[in-house]
Amino acid sequence: MRELEKLRRPVGIVAVSVLGLGGFALAHVAFASSADMATRGVATADRTVPSAAKAATRARTPVWTWNAKTATVDPDSAAKVAAFQSYAVAAGTYFEAAVAWVDAPPDTPAYAVPITGQAVKQIVAPIPLGTRPGNTFDQSLLVRGSDGTDYDFGLAKYDPVSMKIVSTDGAAITAPGAASETGVGGANAARFPLGAGPITPADVLSGVIDHPLVISMPNVGSSAPVYPAGHVTPGPGNGLPFGAWLRLDPTVDVPSLGLPPLETMIAVAMQRYGMFVRDIGTTLCIIATDQVNQGGNAVDWPAVGVQLPLETPAGVPYAANLSPLFPWDKLQVLLPPPRPGRGPS
């Protein structure tokens, strides 16, 4: 669960519709929800969402495939992890459906969305009618254009009459393959692409999470954000900064821990790819997709065996407690991953 603090909204945004940047392949994995939604859009009295209603997507961003197993451990890792237990893990640990998403068909008309929290006052994006933001306080939304360009929104507001996004506090355009949101705006505190990191129902269905994870947590530090975080305002606390990279110690024998299946997948992904600090929250949350624009969280997540029965302490719906058996004490803080063409940061 993320806070609404203005501190996490960078100033300004490029308010243009980006064309001609080239696309990249998306992997759509269907899974069982309502059978009559398999080949057509989901329609209700006030929403019409494109086909592939039961698919799950994430950014196929080439640089978001760093190998955590071979990364360099921060010399101060032990002390940083010990502190992390007290200010993050002790606050409560959750799996949370947070980032809503939609793939815009090629013929989707673009329209301007006013931006209320940044210097540039609008973003133009091809948003299908009926597209809604996520259910968390951040009201996040990723719109994937047919050319592969991502349009990221934070604190987006949906109007059921016009069936449009009528305003957003923060927004950014992310070019295909970018490690962070492009331009000077932002839809999340670290300015990661919204599609990079969230766990999807397709990940769970496949049995493998093959990408890094992203988290929100309390006490994000006031030290300078580190790559892959963009140029953002630091946090207000004394913990890990935005962009910090952690992994689960690769020597941990995950199958022997007796974790639930989802948490076993999460632990293995933490060993292979790690997790990055993306946002501020009152609890430690592993971020997943919000399926509001597909079959719905009450259908799509249970269809792959994941129950989200809880609200977080702050009242965010579609969440689940993580097991007390999860080996948070076996985390390691890593030095930042290499930038493309530049080596370690």
C-alpha positions as a LaTeX table, in Angstrom:
\begin{tabular}{lrrr}
\hline
Residue & $x$ (\AA) & $y$ (\AA) & $z$ (\AA) \\
\hline
Met1 & 0.00 & 0.00 & 0.00 \\
Arg2 & 1.40 & 3.36 & $-1.01$ \\
Glu3 & 0.82 & 6.76 & 0.53 \\
Leu4 & $-0.50$ & 9.80 & $-1.33$ \\
Glu5 & 2.34 & 12.07 & $-0.31$ \\
Lys6 & 3.13 & 14.71 & $-2.91$ \\
Leu7 & 6.82 & 14.20 & $-2.29$ \\
Arg8 & 6.77 & 11.21 & $-4.62$ \\
Arg9 & 5.46 & 13.19 & $-7.60$ \\
Pro10 & 8.31 & 14.58 & $-9.74$ \\
Val11 & 7.73 & 17.97 & $-11.33$ \\
Gly12 & 6.78 & 18.16 & $-14.99$ \\
Ile13 & 6.02 & 15.69 & $-17.77$ \\
Val14 & 6.34 & 15.46 & $-21.51$ \\
Ala15 & 2.73 & 15.94 & $-22.61$ \\
Val16 & 2.87 & 14.41 & $-26.07$ \\
Ser17 & 1.57 & 11.32 & $-27.78$ \\
Val18 & 4.64 & 9.29 & $-28.70$ \\
Leu19 & 4.42 & 7.57 & $-32.08$ \\
Gly20 & 6.76 & 5.51 & $-34.20$ \\
Leu21 & 8.92 & 4.16 & $-31.35$ \\
Gly22 & 8.42 & 0.55 & $-32.40$ \\
Gly23 & 6.67 & $-2.26$ & $-30.57$ \\
Phe24 & 7.72 & $-5.44$ & $-28.84$ \\
Ala25 & 6.03 & $-8.78$ & $-28.33$ \\
Leu26 & 3.69 & $-9.25$ & $-25.41$ \\
Ala27 & 3.06 & $-12.66$ & $-23.91$ \\
His28 & $-0.62$ & $-13.15$ & $-23.20$ \\
Val29 & $-1.48$ & $-16.21$ & $-21.14$ \\
Ala30 & $-5.15$ & $-17.04$ & $-20.79$ \\
Phe31 & $-6.47$ & $-18.62$ & $-17.65$ \\
Ala32 & $-9.88$ & $-19.77$ & $-16.53$ \\
Ser33 & $-12.34$ & $-17.16$ & $-15.36$ \\
Ser34 & $-15.78$ & $-16.59$ & $-16.89$ \\
Ala35 & $-15.88$ & $-18.71$ & $-20.03$ \\
Asp36 & $-17.98$ & $-16.25$ & $-21.99$ \\
Met37 & $-15.22$ & $-13.62$ & $-21.67$ \\
Ala38 & $-12.61$ & $-15.68$ & $-23.48$ \\
Thr39 & $-13.07$ & $-14.24$ & $-26.95$ \\
Arg40 & $-14.69$ & $-10.85$ & $-26.39$ \\
Gly41 & $-14.45$ & $-7.76$ & $-24.21$ \\
Val42 & $-15.83$ & $-7.58$ & $-20.70$ \\
Ala43 & $-18.93$ & $-5.41$ & $-20.74$ \\
Thr44 & $-21.01$ & $-4.11$ & $-17.83$ \\
Ala45 & $-23.37$ & $-1.17$ & $-17.50$ \\
Asp46 & $-20.52$ & 1.31 & $-17.33$ \\
Arg47 & $-17.41$ & $-0.36$ & $-18.71$ \\
Thr48 & $-16.24$ & $-1.93$ & $-21.94$ \\
Val49 & $-12.78$ & $-3.42$ & $-21.83$ \\
Pro50 & $-10.92$ & $-4.80$ & $-24.89$ \\
Ser51 & $-10.61$ & $-8.46$ & $-25.72$ \\
Ala52 & $-7.86$ & $-10.62$ & $-24.21$ \\
Ala53 & $-9.89$ & $-9.99$ & $-21.07$ \\
Lys54 & $-8.24$ & $-12.84$ & $-19.22$ \\
Ala55 & $-4.67$ & $-12.18$ & $-20.31$ \\
Ala56 & $-1.95$ & $-10.87$ & $-18.04$ \\
Thr57 & 0.84 & $-8.61$ & $-19.15$ \\
Arg58 & 4.02 & $-6.99$ & $-17.93$ \\
Ala59 & 6.67 & $-4.90$ & $-19.55$ \\
Arg60 & 9.05 & $-7.01$ & $-21.59$ \\
Thr61 & 11.76 & $-4.50$ & $-20.79$ \\
Pro62 & 15.12 & $-6.02$ & $-21.74$ \\
Val63 & 17.10 & $-4.29$ & $-18.99$ \\
Trp64 & 14.67 & $-5.52$ & $-16.31$ \\
Thr65 & 16.25 & $-8.98$ & $-16.42$ \\
Trp66 & 19.25 & $-8.42$ & $-14.14$ \\
Asn67 & 20.83 & $-11.50$ & $-12.57$ \\
Ala68 & 20.67 & $-11.11$ & $-8.80$ \\
Lys69 & 22.58 & $-14.34$ & $-8.16$ \\
Thr70 & 25.77 & $-12.94$ & $-9.68$ \\
Ala71 & 25.34 & $-9.38$ & $-8.35$ \\
Thr72 & 27.73 & $-7.82$ & $-5.85$ \\
Val73 & 26.56 & $-7.70$ & $-2.23$ \\
Asp74 & 26.69 & $-4.28$ & $-0.58$ \\
Pro75 & 29.52 & $-4.22$ & 2.02 \\
Asp76 & 26.99 & $-2.90$ & 4.59 \\
Ser77 & 24.32 & $-5.45$ & 3.68 \\
Ala78 & 24.07 & $-7.15$ & 7.08 \\
Ala79 & 23.41 & $-3.91$ & 8.95 \\
Lys80 & 20.98 & $-2.68$ & 6.30 \\
Val81 & 19.00 & $-5.93$ & 6.35 \\
Ala82 & 18.86 & $-5.91$ & 10.15 \\
Ala83 & 17.38 & $-2.41$ & 10.05 \\
Phe84 & 15.01 & $-3.45$ & 7.24 \\
Gln85 & 13.54 & $-6.12$ & 9.55 \\
Ser86 & 12.59 & $-3.49$ & 12.12 \\
Tyr87 & 11.12 & $-0.74$ & 9.94 \\
Ala88 & 9.71 & $-2.76$ & 7.02 \\
Val89 & 9.10 & $-6.42$ & 7.87 \\
Ala90 & 7.82 & $-5.61$ & 11.37 \\
Ala91 & 5.22 & $-3.28$ & 9.86 \\
Gly92 & 3.48 & $-6.24$ & 8.19 \\
Thr93 & 4.11 & $-8.08$ & 4.93 \\
Tyr94 & 1.56 & $-8.34$ & 2.13 \\
Phe95 & 0.98 & $-9.43$ & $-1.44$ \\
Glu96 & $-1.15$ & $-6.70$ & $-3.05$ \\
Ala97 & $-3.01$ & $-6.30$ & $-6.35$ \\
Ala98 & $-2.09$ & $-2.72$ & $-7.22$ \\
Val99 & $-1.27$ & $-1.90$ & $-10.85$ \\
Ala100 & $-4.22$ & $-1.89$ & $-13.24$ \\
Trp101 & $-3.36$ & $-2.38$ & $-16.90$ \\
Val102 & $-4.85$ & $-2.55$ & $-20.36$ \\
Asp103 & $-3.55$ & $-3.16$ & $-23.88$ \\
Ala104 & $-4.89$ & $-0.53$ & $-26.29$ \\
Pro105 & $-5.87$ & $-1.93$ & $-29.73$ \\
Pro106 & $-4.28$ & $-0.18$ & $-32.73$ \\
Asp107 & $-7.43$ & 1.81 & $-33.55$ \\
Thr108 & $-7.93$ & 3.19 & $-30.02$ \\
Pro109 & $-8.57$ & 6.97 & $-30.15$ \\
Ala110 & $-6.22$ & 9.03 & $-28.00$ \\
Tyr111 & $-7.52$ & 11.73 & $-25.69$ \\
Ala112 & $-5.97$ & 14.27 & $-23.34$ \\
Val113 & $-5.97$ & 13.62 & $-19.58$ \\
Pro114 & $-5.39$ & 16.64 & $-17.30$ \\
Ile115 & $-2.47$ & 16.32 & $-14.87$ \\
Thr116 & $-3.07$ & 17.96 & $-11.49$ \\
Gly117 & 0.22 & 17.36 & $-9.69$ \\
Gln118 & 2.94 & 18.24 & $-12.21$ \\
Ala119 & 4.17 & 21.24 & $-14.13$ \\
Val120 & 2.94 & 20.05 & $-17.53$ \\
Lys121 & $-0.80$ & 19.85 & $-17.45$ \\
Gln122 & $-1.86$ & 17.01 & $-19.71$ \\
Ile123 & $-0.89$ & 13.70 & $-21.24$ \\
Val124 & $-2.34$ & 12.37 & $-24.50$ \\
Ala125 & $-2.83$ & 8.60 & $-24.53$ \\
Pro126 & $-4.86$ & 5.92 & $-26.38$ \\
Ile127 & $-7.02$ & 4.72 & $-23.49$ \\
Pro128 & $-9.87$ & 2.31 & $-24.30$ \\
Leu129 & $-13.26$ & 3.46 & $-23.02$ \\
Gly130 & $-14.13$ & 1.86 & $-19.70$ \\
Thr131 & $-10.52$ & 1.50 & $-18.54$ \\
Arg132 & $-10.23$ & 1.94 & $-14.78$ \\
Pro133 & $-7.28$ & 2.61 & $-12.46$ \\
Gly134 & $-6.24$ & 0.23 & $-9.70$ \\
Asn135 & $-8.00$ & $-0.14$ & $-6.36$ \\
Thr136 & $-5.16$ & 0.99 & $-4.11$ \\
Phe137 & $-4.79$ & 4.57 & $-2.89$ \\
Asp138 & $-2.30$ & 5.12 & $-5.72$ \\
Gln139 & $-4.96$ & 4.37 & $-8.35$ \\
Ser140 & $-2.22$ & 3.23 & $-10.73$ \\
Leu141 & $-2.87$ & 2.49 & $-14.38$ \\
Leu142 & $-0.64$ & 1.23 & $-17.19$ \\
Val143 & $-1.90$ & 1.66 & $-20.75$ \\
Arg144 & 0.14 & $-0.18$ & $-23.36$ \\
Gly145 & $-0.05$ & 1.36 & $-26.81$ \\
Ser146 & $-0.06$ & $-0.86$ & $-29.90$ \\
Asp147 & 3.48 & 0.37 & $-30.74$ \\
Gly148 & 4.83 & $-0.80$ & $-27.37$ \\
Thr149 & 4.82 & 2.62 & $-25.74$ \\
Asp150 & 3.58 & 2.62 & $-22.14$ \\
Tyr151 & 1.50 & 5.40 & $-20.62$ \\
Asp152 & 1.71 & 5.37 & $-16.82$ \\
Phe153 & $-0.79$ & 7.08 & $-14.52$ \\
Gly154 & $-0.80$ & 7.64 & $-10.75$ \\
Leu155 & $-3.85$ & 8.79 & $-8.76$ \\
Ala156 & $-5.94$ & 8.48 & $-11.90$ \\
Lys157 & $-9.63$ & 9.33 & $-11.64$ \\
Tyr158 & $-12.29$ & 7.44 & $-13.61$ \\
Asp159 & $-15.64$ & 8.92 & $-14.62$ \\
Pro160 & $-18.33$ & 6.24 & $-15.12$ \\
Val161 & $-20.49$ & 8.58 & $-17.21$ \\
Ser162 & $-17.91$ & 9.40 & $-19.89$ \\
Met163 & $-16.13$ & 6.06 & $-19.25$ \\
Lys164 & $-12.82$ & 7.95 & $-19.39$ \\
Ile165 & $-9.89$ & 8.79 & $-17.15$ \\
Val166 & $-10.72$ & 12.43 & $-16.39$ \\
Ser167 & $-7.63$ & 13.45 & $-14.39$ \\
Thr168 & $-4.39$ & 12.11 & $-12.95$ \\
Asp169 & $-2.04$ & 13.46 & $-10.31$ \\
Gly170 & 1.07 & 12.10 & $-12.04$ \\
Ala171 & 1.79 & 10.54 & $-15.41$ \\
Ala172 & 4.67 & 9.53 & $-17.66$ \\
Ile173 & 5.39 & 8.06 & $-21.06$ \\
Thr174 & 7.76 & 5.08 & $-21.14$ \\
Ala175 & 9.48 & 4.16 & $-24.38$ \\
Pro176 & 9.88 & 0.46 & $-25.24$ \\
Gly177 & 12.91 & $-1.00$ & $-23.46$ \\
Ala178 & 13.40 & 1.93 & $-21.07$ \\
Ala179 & 14.56 & 1.12 & $-17.54$ \\
Ser180 & 12.59 & 4.00 & $-16.04$ \\
Glu181 & 9.76 & 6.31 & $-16.99$ \\
Thr182 & 10.80 & 8.61 & $-19.82$ \\
Gly183 & 10.74 & 12.41 & $-19.62$ \\
Val184 & 10.36 & 14.35 & $-16.40$ \\
Gly185 & 7.01 & 13.16 & $-15.01$ \\
Gly186 & 6.26 & 10.11 & $-12.93$ \\
Ala187 & 3.46 & 7.77 & $-11.88$ \\
Asn188 & 5.30 & 6.14 & $-8.96$ \\
Ala189 & 7.92 & 7.26 & $-6.50$ \\
Ala190 & 10.94 & 5.57 & $-8.12$ \\
Arg191 & 9.75 & 6.29 & $-11.68$ \\
Phe192 & 9.99 & 2.62 & $-12.64$ \\
Pro193 & 7.85 & 1.62 & $-15.63$ \\
Leu194 & 4.57 & 0.55 & $-14.06$ \\
Gly195 & 4.69 & $-2.64$ & $-16.12$ \\
Ala196 & 8.12 & $-3.66$ & $-14.83$ \\
Gly197 & 7.99 & $-5.77$ & $-11.70$ \\
Pro198 & 4.37 & $-6.50$ & $-10.72$ \\
Ile199 & 3.52 & $-10.19$ & $-10.41$ \\
Thr200 & 0.74 & $-11.30$ & $-12.78$ \\
Pro201 & $-1.74$ & $-14.17$ & $-12.84$ \\
Ala202 & 0.16 & $-15.40$ & $-15.90$ \\
Asp203 & 3.33 & $-15.65$ & $-13.81$ \\
Val204 & 1.53 & $-17.76$ & $-11.24$ \\
Leu205 & $-0.11$ & $-19.93$ & $-13.88$ \\
Ser206 & 3.27 & $-20.64$ & $-15.45$ \\
Gly207 & 4.78 & $-21.61$ & $-12.10$ \\
Val208 & 7.74 & $-19.24$ & $-12.61$ \\
Ile209 & 8.16 & $-15.52$ & $-11.94$ \\
Asp210 & 10.84 & $-14.67$ & $-14.50$ \\
His211 & 11.48 & $-11.02$ & $-13.63$ \\
Pro212 & 12.48 & $-8.80$ & $-10.69$ \\
Leu213 & 9.87 & $-7.84$ & $-8.11$ \\
Val214 & 8.94 & $-4.37$ & $-6.86$ \\
Ile215 & 7.89 & $-3.38$ & $-3.36$ \\
Ser216 & 6.53 & $-0.50$ & $-1.33$ \\
Met217 & 7.70 & $-0.05$ & 2.26 \\
Pro218 & 7.84 & 2.37 & 5.20 \\
Asn219 & 10.81 & 4.60 & 5.98 \\
Val220 & 12.23 & 4.97 & 2.46 \\
Gly221 & 15.54 & 6.73 & 2.92 \\
Ser222 & 16.54 & 10.32 & 2.23 \\
Ser223 & 19.78 & 9.29 & 0.54 \\
Ala224 & 20.00 & 9.70 & $-3.23$ \\
Pro225 & 17.88 & 7.25 & $-5.23$ \\
Val226 & 19.89 & 4.61 & $-7.09$ \\
Tyr227 & 19.52 & 3.03 & $-10.52$ \\
Pro228 & 17.10 & 1.91 & $-11.89$ \\
Ala229 & 15.18 & 4.66 & $-10.08$ \\
Gly230 & 14.79 & 7.78 & $-12.17$ \\
His231 & 15.50 & 11.35 & $-11.11$ \\
Val232 & 13.14 & 11.57 & $-8.15$ \\
Thr233 & 12.83 & 13.25 & $-4.78$ \\
Pro234 & 14.35 & 11.05 & $-2.04$ \\
Gly235 & 12.19 & 9.57 & 0.68 \\
Pro236 & 11.70 & 11.15 & 4.12 \\
Gly237 & 13.18 & 8.37 & 6.28 \\
Asn238 & 16.49 & 6.68 & 7.03 \\
Gly239 & 15.92 & 3.30 & 5.39 \\
Leu240 & 16.86 & 1.98 & 1.99 \\
Pro241 & 16.49 & 4.53 & $-0.84$ \\
Phe242 & 14.31 & 4.36 & $-3.91$ \\
Gly243 & 15.80 & 1.91 & $-6.39$ \\
Ala244 & 17.54 & $-0.21$ & $-3.74$ \\
Trp245 & 18.04 & $-3.81$ & $-4.92$ \\
Leu246 & 17.68 & $-6.79$ & $-2.57$ \\
Arg247 & 17.83 & $-10.52$ & $-3.10$ \\
Leu248 & 17.18 & $-13.63$ & $-1.08$ \\
Asp249 & 20.50 & $-15.31$ & $-0.27$ \\
Pro250 & 21.03 & $-17.82$ & $-3.12$ \\
Thr251 & 22.22 & $-20.46$ & $-0.62$ \\
Val252 & 18.75 & $-20.66$ & 0.99 \\
Asp253 & 17.07 & $-23.99$ & 0.19 \\
Val254 & 13.67 & $-22.60$ & $-0.75$ \\
Pro255 & 11.81 & $-25.93$ & $-1.18$ \\
Ser256 & 12.72 & $-26.90$ & 2.39 \\
Leu257 & 11.02 & $-23.82$ & 3.88 \\
Gly258 & 7.49 & $-25.18$ & 3.58 \\
Leu259 & 6.13 & $-21.99$ & 2.04 \\
Pro260 & 2.81 & $-21.80$ & 0.17 \\
Pro261 & 3.20 & $-22.22$ & $-3.62$ \\
Leu262 & 2.96 & $-18.49$ & $-4.44$ \\
Glu263 & 5.53 & $-17.59$ & $-1.81$ \\
Thr264 & 7.85 & $-20.32$ & $-3.06$ \\
Met265 & 7.72 & $-18.69$ & $-6.51$ \\
Ile266 & 8.33 & $-15.28$ & $-4.94$ \\
Ala267 & 11.33 & $-16.56$ & $-2.97$ \\
Val268 & 12.89 & $-18.16$ & $-6.05$ \\
Ala269 & 12.37 & $-14.95$ & $-8.04$ \\
Met270 & 14.03 & $-13.00$ & $-5.23$ \\
Gln271 & 17.05 & $-15.28$ & $-5.52$ \\
Arg272 & 17.27 & $-15.06$ & $-9.30$ \\
Tyr273 & 16.22 & $-11.47$ & $-10.02$ \\
Gly274 & 15.83 & $-9.71$ & $-6.67$ \\
Met275 & 13.38 & $-6.96$ & $-5.74$ \\
Phe276 & 13.52 & $-3.19$ & $-5.97$ \\
Val277 & 12.17 & $-0.44$ & $-3.70$ \\
Arg278 & 9.55 & 1.41 & $-5.78$ \\
Asp279 & 7.22 & 3.24 & $-3.40$ \\
Ile280 & 6.46 & 4.43 & 0.11 \\
Gly281 & 3.83 & 2.63 & 2.18 \\
Thr282 & 2.81 & 1.93 & 5.75 \\
Thr283 & 3.52 & $-1.80$ & 5.33 \\
Leu284 & 5.88 & $-3.91$ & 3.24 \\
Cys285 & 3.97 & $-4.92$ & 0.09 \\
Ile286 & 5.00 & $-7.04$ & $-2.87$ \\
Ile287 & 3.23 & $-5.46$ & $-5.82$ \\
Ala288 & 1.06 & $-7.41$ & $-8.27$ \\
Thr289 & $-1.32$ & $-6.48$ & $-11.08$ \\
Asp290 & $-4.84$ & $-5.27$ & $-10.42$ \\
Gln291 & $-7.16$ & $-7.16$ & $-12.80$ \\
Val292 & $-9.98$ & $-4.62$ & $-12.71$ \\
Asn293 & $-9.84$ & $-4.24$ & $-16.52$ \\
Gln294 & $-9.81$ & $-7.98$ & $-17.19$ \\
Gly295 & $-11.91$ & $-10.55$ & $-15.31$ \\
Gly296 & $-11.62$ & $-8.75$ & $-11.97$ \\
Asn297 & $-9.48$ & $-9.50$ & $-8.92$ \\
Ala298 & $-12.15$ & $-11.70$ & $-7.38$ \\
Val299 & $-12.04$ & $-13.94$ & $-10.46$ \\
Asp300 & $-8.62$ & $-13.79$ & $-12.11$ \\
Trp301 & $-6.45$ & $-14.31$ & $-9.02$ \\
Pro302 & $-8.48$ & $-17.18$ & $-7.52$ \\
Ala303 & $-8.46$ & $-18.79$ & $-11.00$ \\
Val304 & $-4.71$ & $-19.33$ & $-10.53$ \\
Gly305 & $-5.01$ & $-20.36$ & $-6.89$ \\
Val306 & $-4.33$ & $-16.99$ & $-5.23$ \\
Gln307 & $-6.87$ & $-15.74$ & $-2.72$ \\
Leu308 & $-6.81$ & $-12.02$ & $-1.86$ \\
Pro309 & $-9.29$ & $-11.83$ & 1.01 \\
Leu310 & $-7.82$ & $-8.98$ & 3.04 \\
Glu311 & $-7.53$ & $-5.28$ & 3.29 \\
Thr312 & $-4.18$ & $-3.92$ & 4.43 \\
Pro313 & $-4.20$ & $-2.00$ & 7.75 \\
Ala314 & $-4.72$ & 1.18 & 5.73 \\
Gly315 & $-7.80$ & $-0.26$ & 4.03 \\
Val316 & $-6.38$ & $-1.28$ & 0.65 \\
Pro317 & $-8.41$ & $-4.19$ & $-0.81$ \\
Tyr318 & $-7.27$ & $-7.33$ & $-2.63$ \\
Ala319 & $-4.31$ & $-8.23$ & $-0.46$ \\
Ala320 & $-3.00$ & $-11.28$ & 1.35 \\
Asn321 & $-0.69$ & $-11.69$ & 4.33 \\
Leu322 & 2.62 & $-13.35$ & 3.59 \\
Ser323 & 3.58 & $-16.36$ & 5.67 \\
Pro324 & 5.61 & $-15.90$ & 8.89 \\
Leu325 & 7.87 & $-18.62$ & 7.47 \\
Phe326 & 9.13 & $-16.30$ & 4.73 \\
Pro327 & 12.90 & $-15.86$ & 5.23 \\
Trp328 & 13.11 & $-12.06$ & 5.35 \\
Asp329 & 16.17 & $-12.33$ & 7.60 \\
Lys330 & 18.04 & $-14.01$ & 4.73 \\
Leu331 & 17.84 & $-11.00$ & 2.43 \\
Gln332 & 20.94 & $-9.31$ & 1.08 \\
Val333 & 21.27 & $-5.72$ & $-0.16$ \\
Leu334 & 23.01 & $-5.53$ & $-3.52$ \\
Leu335 & 24.95 & $-2.85$ & $-5.30$ \\
Pro336 & 22.92 & $-1.31$ & $-8.16$ \\
Pro337 & 22.72 & $-3.30$ & $-11.40$ \\
Pro338 & 24.70 & $-2.23$ & $-14.45$ \\
Arg339 & 23.30 & 0.46 & $-16.70$ \\
Pro340 & 23.13 & $-0.54$ & $-20.36$ \\
Gly341 & 26.56 & $-0.08$ & $-21.90$ \\
Arg342 & 28.09 & 1.34 & $-18.73$ \\
Gly343 & 28.74 & $-1.47$ & $-16.26$ \\
Pro344 & 27.82 & $-1.34$ & $-12.55$ \\
Ser345 & 26.29 & 1.90 & $-11.26$ \\
\hline
\end{tabular}
